[in-house]
Each structure stands twice: as structure tokens, then as C-alpha cells.
Amino acid sequence: MSSSTINIVIKLIAVLLAIFLWFNVITQKKYEHHFDLPVTEIDLPGKFGVMTSLPESLSVVVEAEGKKLLRDDWQKAGLRIKAGRLKRGLNNLEINTESVVLVRGEEIEIKEISGLASLEIRLDQIDSVLKPVASRLAIVTADGYTVVLGQGTVDPIQTMVTGPAALLLQIDSIFTEQKIIDEVDGSMELMLALEVPFGMSFTTAHDSARVGMVVEPIKTRRLENVTVTMVDPKTMRAISARSYRKCVIDPAQVTLELAGPASLIYSLKKGQIRVTAEIPFEKFDGYVEPNVILPDGITLISISPDSLRVVAN
């Protein structure tokens, strides 16, 4: 190696060493810096919970060595509000460096809190109640597929919710996180996080639920000779030709073209379908449209004929 190359290497090492020493010095020096930090925890007296909403974040000025300020773990950990001396009912907590601390504040000092001088906090007795778990999974099926209604699953179906008694009365269900999935062409099952209402005021016995949905290909089926029942439009009760001015409908049977999930359409029986014709007492001669009542998940493609003649005997 030539002497000129050696000199260049030595100079480069010297520059890198100088940069390292400079960085080490400035990161060990203390600095004050402004941050907006999330409120992630609250200390409360035993058996009480918060009924009022808390601020999502607070504006603080902290002092620490530069190298500690560069780390983001303490920032993500956020702030803790110390409310352990509050009582049941409405309280006014002064916001200062004694009532607000860093969750992970090793060798980092809060010098100032700005923007909020005090905070109203209402406390209530803690209670626990079982609440149903409801899914917010939504899927868009691929062409030619459909969701089988009534066969979706949620596990657990209930979870124990703990929080302020008065707020528990306002909760009907605990919902999963919302998730939308496109182009689904088969049954699926996945874990979804539970959304805890009212933020830190509540806890749930479960943090997630297993949600399943049954997706099947759409199939069609033709049903012939399905009997039409005459009904009174006022009561929707079946009537007979003998008791209803001796009128009849023609034809008395229809053909249906139906569609639905494979498991439902193939197991469908005529007894699960009701085709009716509403016959007003005054109208005993003319035409009426048949009404088709189908099980959930089955849809009508066509009916033949689509009108029926009412004939007086």
C-alpha cells in the first residue's frame, strides 16, 4: 500500500472518530423538548372506574440527555394520570407534574404541561356484567358465491365486561374490530380484536373473538306443482272455495325457479315454501299476482305463471 493511500485511510479514520466523539458529546448533553404524548394509563382508587372521557394526549416539555430523547419507546408508552385520591362522583383534578407522569420515564423529567390546567373526572362503582359479542366482519363474495345466512359463528358469544356500573347499562354488545374482505369464494374463519368501549374505563375478559362465515356457490333449482293458497288480505288466513263465495284460482299450482347456497337449495322442500293469492271478498272474478314466501337465504328468480285468474263457481 502506498504512503498516500495510508495517509488517506488515517485521515478518514480520524474524521470518523471525530464524528463519533462529537455525537457522543451532544447525545449526553441535556436538552428540553416539546412532545404531544398519548394518555395510556390512569391510576384510580380501588373499585372505581372513570365515567368521563379522558384526553387522548397532553402537551408536555421534557428534559433529558439527547440520546434518551432520541429513543421512541418512552414516547409510545405515554403518560399516566395519577388519580388514586379521587372519590366517587365528580372530581376536579389539577393537571401538573405531580398528577401526570411518564409511564416509562427513567431519567426523563417532565418540566411543564401546557394546554390543560385541570380535568373533570367522574368516578362510579365498578361492576361486571356478561355482554354478547357481535361481529363486524363484512365480506364481499366472488361472483357465483353467497353467504349462508344463520350459519356464521362467533366464539365466545359472550364476554364479561368490567367498568363503571352506570356506563355498563349503556352497552348492548361488545363489537369486534371492523374488517372487510373482498372476493371471498369459500368459508373462512379468523380472529378479530374486541373493541373496548369508553377507552380505559372498561376491560373485557377476552381481547379477541374467533369469527366464522360460511360461503357456498350459488345454485339454482326448479320446483314444479307448488300449490297456491287463497288468503283473506285482511287476516292473511287461508280460505276455502266453499267458504269464500265458491271462487277458485286457475291455475292452482305454479312453477318456481329459485337460487341460493348449495346446501340450502338442495335440501329445500315444498313445505318450506308458501305461495299465496290474496282474494278480496268483493273481487271474485279477475286476475291476481301470487306472493311467494321463501326461507332466509333463498331468492326467487321467476314464477310461472306470474298472474292467476280468480273464477267464481
C-alpha positions in Angstrom: 0.0 0.0 0.0 1.5 3.4 -1.0 2.1 6.1 1.6 -0.5 8.4 0.0 -3.2 5.7 0.4 -2.2 5.1 4.0 -2.5 8.9 4.7 -6.0 8.9 3.2 -7.0 5.9 5.4 -5.6 7.6 8.5 -7.4 10.9 7.8 -10.7 9.0 7.2 -10.4 7.2 10.5 -9.6 10.4 12.2 -12.8 12.1 10.7 -15.0 9.1 11.7 -13.5 9.2 15.2 -14.2 12.9 15.5 -17.8 12.4 14.3 -18.3 9.6 16.9 -16.9 11.8 19.7 -19.0 14.7 18.6 -22.2 12.6 18.5 -21.3 11.1 21.9 -20.9 14.5 23.4 -24.1 16.0 22.1 -26.2 13.0 23.0 -25.0 13.1 26.6 -25.9 16.8 26.9 -29.3 17.6 28.4 -32.0 19.2 26.3 -35.5 20.4 26.8 -38.0 19.4 24.1 -41.8 19.6 23.5 -43.8 16.5 22.8 -47.5 15.6 22.4 -47.7 12.3 24.3 -50.7 9.9 24.5 -52.5 9.3 27.8 -52.3 5.5 28.1 -52.9 4.8 31.9 -54.8 6.2 34.8 -54.3 5.3 38.5 -57.7 5.1 40.3 -58.9 4.3 43.8 -59.9 0.6 44.2 -63.3 -0.5 42.9 -63.9 2.7 41.0 -64.0 3.5 37.2 -64.0 6.6 35.1 -67.3 7.7 33.6 -66.0 10.8 31.8 -63.8 10.8 28.7 -60.1 11.5 29.1 -57.8 13.5 26.8 -56.2 11.3 24.2 -52.9 13.2 24.6 -51.2 16.0 26.6 -48.6 18.6 25.5 -45.5 18.3 27.7 -42.0 19.7 27.8 -39.4 17.2 29.0 -35.7 17.3 29.9 -33.2 14.5 29.3 -30.0 13.6 27.7 -30.1 13.8 23.9 -29.6 10.1 23.4 -32.6 9.3 25.7 -34.8 11.8 23.8 -33.9 10.1 20.5 -35.5 6.8 21.7 -39.2 6.4 21.0 -40.1 3.6 23.4 -40.9 6.1 26.3 -42.9 8.2 23.9 -45.1 5.3 22.8 -45.6 4.2 26.5 -47.1 7.7 27.0 -48.5 9.3 30.2 -50.1 8.1 33.3 -52.7 10.3 35.2 -52.4 9.8 39.0 -56.0 9.9 40.3 -55.7 7.5 43.2 -57.0 10.0 45.7 -60.2 10.9 43.9 -63.7 10.0 45.3 -66.9 8.7 43.9 -68.8 11.3 41.9 -67.4 14.4 40.1 -63.8 15.4 40.9 -61.6 18.2 39.6 -58.0 17.1 39.2 -55.3 19.7 38.7 -53.0 18.9 35.8 -49.4 19.3 36.8 -46.1 17.4 37.0 -47.3 15.7 40.2 -50.6 14.4 38.8 -49.2 13.4 35.3 -46.1 11.2 35.0 -44.3 9.3 32.3 -45.1 5.6 32.1 -41.5 4.9 31.2 -39.7 8.0 32.4 -36.3 6.7 33.5 -34.0 9.7 33.6 -36.5 11.8 31.7 -38.2 14.7 33.6 -41.4 16.4 32.8 -40.7 20.1 33.2 -44.0 21.6 32.1 -47.6 20.6 31.0 -49.4 23.1 28.8 -52.8 23.4 27.3 -54.9 21.9 30.1 -54.9 23.3 33.7 -57.5 20.9 35.2 -59.6 17.8 34.3 -63.1 16.9 35.4 -63.2 13.2 36.3 -66.4 11.4 37.3 -66.0 8.1 39.1 -68.5 5.3 39.7 -68.5 2.0 41.4 -67.0 -0.8 39.3 -69.3 -3.7 38.3 -69.0 -6.8 36.0 -71.7 -7.9 33.5 -71.9 -10.5 30.7 -72.5 -8.9 27.3 -73.0 -10.5 23.9 -70.1 -10.4 21.4 -71.1 -9.1 17.9 -69.1 -9.5 14.8 -68.3 -6.6 12.5 -66.8 -8.8 9.8 -68.1 -8.0 6.3 -67.3 -9.9 3.2 -67.9 -9.3 -0.5 -68.3 -12.7 -2.2 -66.8 -13.5 -5.5 -69.2 -13.9 -8.5 -71.3 -17.0 -8.2 -70.9 -17.3 -4.4 -73.0 -16.2 -1.4 -73.0 -16.1 2.4 -75.1 -18.8 4.1 -77.3 -16.8 6.4 -77.7 -18.0 10.0 -74.6 -20.2 9.9 -72.0 -17.6 10.9 -70.2 -18.2 14.2 -68.7 -16.0 16.9 -66.6 -17.5 19.7 -67.0 -16.5 22.5 -70.6 -15.5 22.2 -70.4 -13.5 25.4 -67.7 -11.8 27.4 -67.5 -10.4 30.9 -67.3 -6.6 30.8 -65.9 -4.7 33.9 -66.4 -1.0 34.3 -68.4 1.8 35.9 -71.9 0.5 36.7 -73.8 3.4 35.2 -72.0 3.1 31.9 -72.4 -0.7 31.8 -76.2 0.0 31.3 -75.4 1.8 28.1 -73.6 -1.2 26.5 -75.8 -3.6 24.4 -72.9 -5.6 22.9 -69.2 -5.8 22.6 -68.2 -5.5 19.0 -65.2 -6.9 17.1 -63.0 -4.6 15.1 -64.4 -3.8 11.7 -62.9 -5.8 8.8 -64.0 -6.0 5.1 -62.7 -8.8 2.8 -63.3 -8.8 -0.9 -63.6 -11.6 -3.5 -64.4 -14.4 -1.0 -65.0 -17.8 -2.6 -65.1 -20.1 0.4 -65.9 -20.4 4.1 -63.5 -18.6 6.3 -62.6 -18.1 10.0 -60.3 -15.5 11.6 -59.5 -13.8 14.9 -60.7 -10.2 15.4 -59.8 -7.9 18.3 -62.6 -6.8 20.5 -63.2 -3.0 20.7 -63.4 -1.9 24.3 -66.0 0.9 24.8 -65.2 4.1 26.6 -61.5 3.7 26.3 -59.7 3.0 29.6 -63.0 2.9 31.5 -63.6 -0.8 30.7 -61.9 -4.1 30.5 -63.2 -7.3 28.9 -62.5 -10.9 29.8 -61.5 -11.6 26.2 -59.4 -9.4 23.9 -60.5 -11.1 20.7 -63.1 -13.4 19.2 -63.0 -16.1 16.5 -65.4 -15.2 13.7 -66.5 -17.6 11.0 -68.7 -17.2 7.9 -70.0 -19.9 5.6 -69.7 -19.1 1.9 -71.0 -21.5 -0.8 -71.5 -21.5 -4.5 -75.0 -20.3 -5.7 -77.1 -23.0 -7.2 -80.5 -22.9 -8.9 -83.4 -25.3 -8.6 -86.8 -25.6 -10.4 -89.8 -26.6 -8.3 -93.0 -27.6 -10.2 -96.5 -28.1 -9.0 -96.3 -25.8 -5.9 -99.8 -25.3 -4.6 -101.2 -21.8 -4.3 -103.2 -21.0 -1.2 -106.1 -18.4 -1.3 -105.9 -16.0 1.7 -108.0 -13.2 3.1 -106.0 -10.0 2.7 -107.3 -8.6 6.0 -106.3 -11.6 8.1 -103.9 -13.3 5.8 -105.6 -16.6 6.8 -106.2 -19.3 4.3 -109.7 -19.6 2.9 -111.5 -22.3 1.0 -113.6 -22.1 -2.1 -116.6 -23.3 -0.3 -116.5 -20.6 2.4 -115.4 -17.8 0.1 -118.3 -17.4 -2.4 -117.2 -20.6 -4.1 -114.4 -18.9 -6.1 -111.3 -20.8 -7.3 -107.9 -19.8 -8.8 -106.6 -21.0 -12.1 -104.1 -22.5 -12.2 -104.0 -23.8 -8.6 -100.3 -24.6 -8.9 -97.2 -22.7 -10.1 -93.6 -23.4 -11.1 -90.8 -21.6 -9.2 -87.2 -21.0 -10.3 -85.1 -20.5 -7.2 -81.5 -19.7 -6.3 -79.5 -20.0 -3.1 -76.5 -21.6 -1.4 -75.9 -25.2 -2.4 -76.6 -26.7 1.0 -79.9 -24.8 1.3 -81.2 -25.1 -2.2 -80.7 -28.9 -2.4 -82.3 -29.6 1.0 -85.3 -27.3 0.3 -88.7 -28.9 0.5 -92.0 -27.7 -0.9 -93.4 -27.5 2.7 -90.9 -24.7 3.4 -92.4 -22.5 0.7 -95.7 -20.7 0.8 -97.3 -19.3 -2.3 -100.5 -17.2 -1.7 -103.1 -15.3 -3.6 -104.9 -12.5 -1.8 -108.6 -12.7 -2.8 -110.7 -9.6 -1.7 -114.3 -10.6 -0.9 -115.5 -8.0 -3.5 -113.3 -9.3 -6.2 -114.3 -12.8 -7.1 -113.6 -12.6 -10.9 -110.4 -11.3 -12.4 -106.6 -11.7 -12.0 -104.3 -11.6 -9.0 -100.5 -11.8 -8.6 -99.2 -14.7 -6.4 -97.0 -13.9 -3.4 -94.0 -16.2 -2.7 -92.7 -16.6 0.9 -89.3 -18.3 1.0 -86.8 -19.4 3.7 -84.0 -17.0 4.5 -81.2 -17.2 2.0 -83.3 -18.4 -0.9 -84.3 -16.0 -3.6 -86.9 -16.1 -6.3 -85.7 -16.0 -9.9 -89.1 -16.4 -11.6 -92.6 -17.7 -11.2 -94.8 -19.2 -13.8 -97.4 -18.2 -14.4 -96.9 -14.7 -12.8 -100.7 -14.0 -12.6 -103.6 -16.2 -11.6 -107.2 -16.0 -12.6 -109.9 -15.9 -10.0 -113.0 -17.7 -11.1 -116.4 -17.8 -9.4 -118.0 -21.2 -9.5 
